[in-house]
Each structure stands twice: as structure tokens, then as C-alpha cells.
Amino acid sequence: MLVQTAIIGLPKAGKTTVFNALTGARAKTGAYSVATEANIAVVQVPDRRLGELAAIFHPQKVVHAVVEYVDAGGVVKGGAKSEGISGQLLNQISKADALLEVVRVFEDEALLHPEGSVDPARDVATMDLELAFSDLAIIERRLERLKDAVHKLKPQEREAGERERELLTRIKGELEKEIPIRAQQLTDEEKLAIRAFQFLSEKPLLIVLNLSEDQMGRAAEIQAEVSRGYSVPHTAFTTLCGQVEAEVAELDPQEKQQFLEAMGIEESGIHRVIGLTYQLLDYVSFLTVGEDEVRAWTVRRNTPAQKAAGTIHSDLERGFIRAEVVKYADLMSVGGSMAEARKRGFLRLEGKLYPVQDGDIMNILFNV
């Protein structure tokens, strides 16, 4: 599974700098404030467990899970209300699994804020409205088409059309109260019914407060101040100094670690951002080990073992018999010995419906 995160934000918030920090790319900054094309990069999900397992199993290769970051163009204030976030920008954002919103906190006299002043809480509220306006535009167009078409449908289709109209009307009313779709009370069936619309305010949202180097020492204080009173489900805040992290991303691993220690940074930005994104999406990594490869696979938490097997190959899902499962921590507690793990009862046989958890090491038994 390729997890895609779209980087959004108002102009001059530092979106491309954050993109470079997360991906190690060297995309030109300042060129994408209102661009129609995006910077795209795929990066490995940091996972120390893979290195430790590789030291035990000596595989030919180690394969990390990956995430894709899309540096979409800036969202202009008022653009969604007048025309909707449209064209290629909407297409890039709507396909993403999650949104990463870059919010400017840094001051820079050479790069004036479009609003004339730096106010991160205001900018968070502005982006919330832009995402809601985009969704409202989509809903209003769909409701208009349903109004014209529903009476022409056959009875069974008319009933489905009426249900859709009722659901969209209810969602629209909540959006007009400034309640994003991800915060609305929808059943699993209703979420499935609107999935094809790819509504922006439904997507999990990670708000990244982009600091200056001078502000890094006050990161926790700034985050608490901006997020105070903001309580929306499937939303998280974090801080990042995009400029410093972008410089760190260009270093080799040893230099990077030395630089982080010198700056007093305990965890690199990419580690923290990817970890929070996985939490928001409720994704986990299960692992496979062997002489050929040690590998991490991304699935949603509690995915049934048979379906998780399909992430590796469709034949494994189709011919699934059972899964041998051992927890990473349990395996490491016996020195990485599968024989010892089996002896102690750590290695278990699980059936099709076993809910896969983070750090499960799985061997799929199948017959096709």
C-alpha cells in the first residue's frame, strides 16, 4: 500500500521547504505558491526494526514501507468560495489519503505574509473554511443534478437517489455550521456512500506549524497556544522548522545524527510526521522475514490476516490457510530465534480473521 499525503497551505507558508525536509528533495522553493503542477517524491518509512531483523536473518535486501508526498500548489484565500478548489490542484489533493497543512509561524521581513501579519490560528481557520467551501461546491453541484434527475429514475433507483440527497443535505448543513466532514457523525455505510466524492474536509489532517530556528526552543509552547480550543477528530498538530530540517535532509546519516544532536533535536521531522500520519490513518506495519528479504507492509490496524496477506500477493489471500505470527518484541526477547519463540509459545497459528497489529511478524501458509 502506497500512502499518499498531500501538502497544502496558504501561499508563503513554506510548503515546498517542508516537502524538501520530508523527502530530501531539492525542489525550488517559492515556485509553487499558486502552481498547477506539483512536486512529488516517495520516501521510506523509518523503521529501526527492519535493521535489527536484517542483522538476524541476513536477507538479500531490506524493503521499507514507503509514503508519497505531493507538494500541491498553494490554496488562495477565497478561491474555494468563489470557484471551488478546482482543476489539477483539486485532483492532486483529492487523491491523497491524508492532508498535511503547513501553517506559517516564522517571521521574515523579506517574505511578507499575504495577510500582512503572521497569525497561525487565523490561518488554520482560513484553511478549514477553504476545504469546507470546496466540499460544499461539490455537494451543491451533485444536489442540483439529483434534483433534475431523481424523478426520472426507476422506483428502486429513485429510492437510492433520495437517500443520497438526504445524506448530502445533512452533510451540507453541518459544513455550513463549520463542522468538517471528518468531525461529523456518519455511519460506516454513509462513509462508504460518499467515498467516491473524495471530500477534502473528510481526510485526516496533520497541521504542521512551520517555525523559524529561533522559535524551536519554544516549539511546545507555540503548539499549545495555536491548538488551544481546537478540538476536531482525526486532526493533529506538530511543529517543524522546515528550513533547518531541509538542511538536515541533505546530509548523510552520520552527519545528520551529529547535526540533530548539536541542535538538540531528539527526533527528526520525517520520523515525527510519518508517525503522526500513520496514527491519524490508523495504519500499522506488519513484517515478513527470510533469506530473500526483510520487509514492512502497510495495512490498516485490525485488518483480517487473510486480507493483509493480499497486500503481499493476491495468491496468498486467495489460497490463505493460516498465518504464523510472532510479535517483534517477543522475537527479540529470545534473541531472534524462531525456534525458541515457538518453544516458548510466542509463535502462534492464526486464522483468516486474526486482526493484524503493528509489529506482527507473519509467515502466510497458503495453497493455490
C-alpha positions as CSV (number, residue, x, y, z in Angstrom):
1,M,0.0,0.0,0.0
2,L,1.4,3.4,-1.0
3,V,0.3,6.0,1.5
4,Q,-0.1,9.4,-0.2
5,T,-0.1,12.7,1.7
6,A,-0.8,16.0,0.0
7,I,1.0,19.0,1.4
8,I,-1.3,22.1,1.4
9,G,-1.3,25.6,2.9
10,L,-1.7,29.2,2.2
11,P,0.9,31.0,0.0
12,K,4.3,31.7,1.6
13,A,3.8,29.2,4.4
14,G,6.9,27.2,3.4
15,K,5.2,24.2,1.9
16,T,8.0,23.3,-0.6
17,T,10.6,23.8,2.1
18,V,8.7,21.3,4.3
19,F,8.4,19.0,1.3
20,N,12.2,19.1,0.9
21,A,12.7,18.5,4.6
22,L,10.5,15.4,4.5
23,T,11.8,13.9,1.3
24,G,15.4,15.1,0.9
25,A,14.4,16.6,-2.4
26,R,15.8,19.9,-3.7
27,A,12.7,21.3,-5.2
28,K,12.8,25.0,-5.9
29,T,11.1,27.0,-3.2
30,G,8.8,29.9,-4.0
31,A,7.8,28.5,-7.3
32,Y,4.6,26.7,-6.3
33,S,2.7,29.3,-4.4
34,V,-0.2,29.1,-6.8
35,A,1.1,26.4,-9.2
36,T,-0.9,23.9,-11.2
37,E,1.9,21.3,-11.1
38,A,3.2,19.5,-8.0
39,N,6.4,18.2,-6.7
40,I,6.2,14.5,-5.9
41,A,8.5,12.2,-4.0
42,V,8.4,8.8,-2.5
43,V,10.3,8.2,0.8
44,Q,10.9,5.3,3.1
45,V,9.1,5.0,6.3
46,P,11.8,4.9,9.1
47,D,11.6,1.6,10.9
48,R,14.6,0.5,13.1
49,R,13.0,-2.9,13.5
50,L,14.0,-3.8,9.9
51,G,17.7,-3.2,10.6
52,E,17.6,-5.3,13.7
53,L,15.8,-8.1,11.9
54,A,18.2,-7.9,9.0
55,A,21.1,-8.4,11.4
56,I,19.5,-11.7,12.4
57,F,18.2,-13.1,9.1
58,H,20.9,-11.6,6.7
59,P,18.5,-11.1,3.8
60,Q,19.5,-10.2,0.3
61,K,17.5,-7.0,0.6
62,V,15.6,-4.9,3.2
63,V,12.5,-3.2,2.0
64,H,10.8,-0.4,3.9
65,A,7.2,0.7,3.6
66,V,7.0,3.9,1.6
67,V,4.9,7.1,1.6
68,E,4.4,9.5,-1.2
69,Y,4.4,13.3,-0.6
70,V,2.7,15.6,-3.1
71,D,3.6,19.3,-2.8
72,A,0.4,20.7,-4.2
73,G,0.0,24.4,-5.0
74,G,-0.9,27.0,-2.5
75,V,-4.6,27.5,-1.7
76,V,-5.6,31.1,-2.3
77,K,-7.9,32.6,0.3
78,G,-11.4,33.0,-1.0
79,G,-10.6,30.9,-4.1
80,A,-12.7,27.9,-3.0
81,K,-15.7,30.1,-2.0
82,S,-15.8,31.7,-5.5
83,E,-14.9,28.8,-7.7
84,G,-14.0,25.9,-5.6
85,I,-10.6,24.4,-5.4
86,S,-10.6,23.2,-8.9
87,G,-8.6,21.7,-11.8
88,Q,-5.3,20.0,-11.3
89,L,-4.9,21.2,-7.7
90,L,-8.1,19.6,-6.6
91,N,-7.2,16.4,-8.4
92,Q,-3.9,16.2,-6.7
93,I,-5.3,16.9,-3.2
94,S,-8.5,14.7,-3.5
95,K,-6.5,11.5,-4.4
96,A,-4.5,11.8,-1.1
97,D,-5.1,9.5,1.9
98,A,-4.3,12.4,4.3
99,L,-3.5,16.1,4.2
100,L,-0.5,17.9,5.7
101,E,-1.3,21.5,6.2
102,V,1.8,23.8,6.6
103,V,1.0,26.8,8.7
104,R,3.4,29.7,8.9
105,V,4.7,30.8,12.3
106,F,8.1,32.2,11.3
107,E,8.6,35.9,10.7
108,D,10.5,37.0,7.6
109,E,10.5,40.7,6.5
110,A,11.8,39.6,3.1
111,L,8.8,37.3,2.6
112,L,5.7,39.2,3.7
113,H,2.6,37.1,4.7
114,P,-0.3,37.6,2.2
115,E,-2.5,38.8,5.1
116,G,0.1,41.3,6.2
117,S,0.8,39.6,9.5
118,V,1.7,36.2,10.9
119,D,-1.2,34.6,12.8
120,P,-1.2,30.8,12.7
121,A,-4.6,30.4,14.4
122,R,-6.2,32.6,11.9
123,D,-4.5,30.7,9.0
124,V,-5.7,27.3,10.4
125,A,-9.3,28.7,10.5
126,T,-8.9,30.1,7.0
127,M,-7.8,26.7,5.6
128,D,-10.7,24.9,7.4
129,L,-13.1,27.3,5.5
130,E,-11.4,26.7,2.2
131,L,-11.7,22.9,2.5
132,A,-15.3,23.2,3.6
133,F,-16.1,25.6,0.7
134,S,-14.6,23.1,-1.8
135,D,-16.7,20.3,-0.4
136,L,-19.8,22.5,-0.4
137,A,-19.3,23.3,-4.0
138,I,-19.1,19.6,-4.9
139,I,-22.3,18.8,-2.8
140,E,-24.3,21.7,-4.3
141,R,-23.5,20.6,-7.9
142,R,-24.4,17.0,-7.0
143,L,-27.7,18.0,-5.3
144,E,-28.6,20.1,-8.4
145,R,-28.1,17.1,-10.6
146,L,-30.1,14.9,-8.3
147,K,-33.0,17.4,-8.2
148,D,-33.2,17.3,-12.0
149,A,-32.7,13.5,-12.4
150,V,-34.3,11.7,-9.4
151,H,-37.9,11.9,-10.7
152,K,-36.9,10.3,-13.9
153,L,-35.4,7.2,-12.3
154,K,-36.9,3.8,-11.8
155,P,-38.5,3.3,-8.3
156,Q,-35.5,1.4,-6.8
157,E,-33.0,3.9,-8.3
158,R,-35.2,6.8,-7.1
159,E,-35.1,5.4,-3.6
160,A,-31.3,5.3,-3.7
161,G,-31.2,8.8,-5.1
162,E,-33.4,10.1,-2.3
163,R,-31.2,8.5,0.3
164,E,-28.1,10.2,-1.3
165,R,-29.9,13.5,-1.4
166,E,-30.9,13.3,2.2
167,L,-27.3,12.3,3.3
168,L,-25.7,15.1,1.2
169,T,-28.2,17.7,2.5
170,R,-27.4,16.7,6.1
171,I,-23.6,16.9,5.5
172,K,-24.1,20.3,3.8
173,G,-25.9,21.6,6.8
174,E,-23.1,20.6,9.1
175,L,-20.5,22.1,6.8
176,E,-22.3,25.4,6.8
177,K,-22.0,25.2,10.6
178,E,-18.2,25.0,10.1
179,I,-18.1,21.3,11.1
180,P,-15.7,19.4,8.8
181,I,-16.9,16.1,7.5
182,R,-14.2,14.2,9.5
183,A,-15.9,15.5,12.6
184,Q,-19.5,14.6,11.6
185,Q,-21.3,11.6,13.0
186,L,-21.5,9.3,9.9
187,T,-22.1,5.6,9.9
188,D,-19.7,3.2,8.1
189,E,-22.3,2.8,5.5
190,E,-22.6,6.5,5.0
191,K,-18.9,6.9,4.8
192,L,-18.8,4.3,2.1
193,A,-21.6,6.1,0.2
194,I,-19.6,9.3,-0.1
195,R,-16.2,7.8,-0.6
196,A,-16.2,8.5,-4.3
197,F,-16.6,12.2,-3.8
198,Q,-13.2,12.4,-2.1
199,F,-14.2,15.3,0.1
200,L,-11.3,17.3,1.4
201,S,-12.6,18.0,4.9
202,E,-13.2,14.3,5.4
203,K,-9.5,13.4,5.1
204,P,-7.3,13.1,8.2
205,L,-5.4,16.4,8.7
206,L,-1.9,16.9,10.2
207,I,-1.3,20.6,10.9
208,V,2.4,21.4,10.8
209,L,3.4,24.7,12.4
210,N,6.5,25.9,10.4
211,L,8.9,27.6,12.8
212,S,12.0,29.7,12.5
213,E,15.2,28.4,14.0
214,D,14.9,31.0,16.8
215,Q,11.4,29.6,17.7
216,M,12.5,26.0,18.0
217,G,13.2,26.3,21.7
218,R,9.5,27.4,22.3
219,A,8.0,24.7,20.0
220,A,5.9,23.0,22.7
221,E,4.6,26.4,23.9
222,I,3.7,27.6,20.4
223,Q,1.9,24.4,19.6
224,A,-0.1,24.5,22.7
225,E,-1.0,28.2,22.1
226,V,-2.1,27.6,18.5
227,S,-4.0,24.4,19.1
228,R,-5.8,25.6,22.3
229,G,-9.5,25.2,21.9
230,Y,-9.2,23.4,18.5
231,S,-10.8,20.0,19.0
232,V,-11.6,18.3,15.7
233,P,-11.4,14.4,15.4
234,H,-8.8,13.0,13.1
235,T,-6.7,16.1,13.4
236,A,-3.3,16.5,14.9
237,F,-0.7,19.3,15.4
238,T,3.0,19.2,15.4
239,T,5.9,21.7,14.9
240,L,8.8,21.7,12.5
241,C,11.5,24.1,11.4
242,G,11.3,23.5,7.7
243,Q,14.4,25.4,6.9
244,V,16.6,23.5,9.4
245,E,15.0,20.1,8.6
246,A,15.6,20.7,4.9
247,E,19.3,21.3,5.5
248,V,19.4,18.2,7.7
249,A,17.7,16.1,5.0
250,E,20.7,16.7,2.6
251,L,23.3,15.3,5.0
252,D,24.5,11.7,5.1
253,P,23.2,9.6,8.0
254,Q,26.2,10.1,10.3
255,E,26.3,13.8,9.7
256,K,22.6,14.0,10.2
257,Q,22.7,12.4,13.6
258,Q,25.6,14.7,14.7
259,F,23.7,17.8,13.5
260,L,20.5,16.7,15.3
261,E,22.4,16.2,18.5
262,A,24.1,19.6,18.1
263,M,20.7,21.3,17.6
264,G,19.1,19.5,20.5
265,I,16.6,17.8,18.2
266,E,15.6,14.4,19.7
267,E,13.6,13.2,16.7
268,S,13.9,14.2,13.0
269,G,10.9,15.8,11.4
270,I,10.2,13.0,9.0
271,H,10.0,10.4,11.8
272,R,7.5,12.5,13.7
273,V,5.4,13.5,10.7
274,I,5.2,10.0,9.3
275,G,4.4,8.6,12.7
276,L,1.6,11.1,13.3
277,T,0.2,10.5,9.8
278,Y,0.1,6.7,10.4
279,Q,-1.7,7.3,13.7
280,L,-4.3,9.6,12.0
281,L,-5.0,7.0,9.3
282,D,-4.8,4.1,11.8
283,Y,-2.2,2.4,9.7
284,V,0.3,-0.1,11.0
285,S,3.3,-2.1,9.6
286,F,3.4,-5.8,9.8
287,L,6.7,-7.5,8.9
288,T,7.9,-10.5,6.9
289,V,11.4,-12.0,7.3
290,G,13.5,-14.5,5.4
291,E,16.7,-15.1,3.5
292,D,15.3,-13.3,0.4
293,E,14.1,-10.1,2.2
294,V,13.1,-8.5,5.4
295,R,10.1,-6.2,4.6
296,A,7.5,-3.9,6.1
297,W,3.9,-3.8,4.8
298,T,1.3,-1.2,5.5
299,V,-2.2,-2.1,6.4
300,R,-5.0,-0.6,8.5
301,R,-4.9,-1.7,12.1
302,N,-7.0,-4.8,12.8
303,T,-7.1,-5.8,9.1
304,P,-8.0,-9.5,8.9
305,A,-4.9,-11.7,8.3
306,Q,-6.3,-13.1,5.0
307,K,-6.8,-9.6,3.6
308,A,-3.4,-8.5,4.9
309,A,-1.9,-11.4,3.1
310,G,-3.3,-10.0,-0.1
311,T,-1.1,-6.9,0.4
312,I,1.9,-9.2,-0.3
313,H,0.3,-11.1,-3.2
314,S,-3.3,-11.9,-4.3
315,D,-2.4,-15.6,-4.4
316,L,-1.7,-15.6,-0.7
317,E,-5.1,-14.1,0.0
318,R,-6.9,-16.4,-2.3
319,G,-5.2,-19.6,-1.0
320,F,-4.9,-18.5,2.6
321,I,-4.8,-21.4,5.1
322,R,-3.4,-19.7,8.2
323,A,-0.7,-17.4,9.4
324,E,2.3,-18.0,11.6
325,V,2.6,-14.9,13.8
326,V,5.1,-13.7,16.4
327,K,5.3,-10.2,17.9
328,Y,8.5,-8.4,17.0
329,A,9.2,-7.7,20.7
330,D,8.7,-11.3,21.6
331,L,11.1,-12.5,18.9
332,M,13.7,-10.1,20.0
333,S,13.3,-11.1,23.6
334,V,14.6,-14.6,22.7
335,G,17.5,-13.3,20.6
336,G,15.7,-13.5,17.3
337,S,15.4,-17.3,17.3
338,M,12.2,-18.6,15.7
339,A,12.8,-22.0,17.2
340,E,13.0,-20.5,20.7
341,A,9.9,-18.3,20.0
342,R,8.0,-21.4,19.0
343,K,9.2,-23.3,22.1
344,R,8.0,-20.5,24.4
345,G,4.7,-20.2,22.7
346,F,5.4,-16.8,21.2
347,L,4.9,-18.2,17.7
348,R,1.2,-18.8,17.1
349,L,-1.0,-20.1,14.3
350,E,-3.8,-17.6,13.5
351,G,-6.8,-17.9,11.2
352,K,-8.3,-15.7,8.5
353,L,-10.0,-13.2,10.8
354,Y,-6.9,-12.6,13.1
355,P,-6.7,-8.7,13.4
356,V,-3.2,-7.7,12.3
357,Q,-1.3,-5.4,14.7
358,D,1.8,-3.2,14.4
359,G,5.0,-5.2,14.6
360,D,3.4,-8.6,13.8
361,I,5.9,-10.8,12.0
362,M,3.9,-13.0,9.7
363,N,4.5,-16.1,7.6
364,I,1.5,-16.9,5.4
365,L,0.7,-20.6,4.8
366,F,-1.4,-21.0,1.6
367,N,-2.3,-23.4,-1.1
368,V,-3.4,-22.3,-4.6
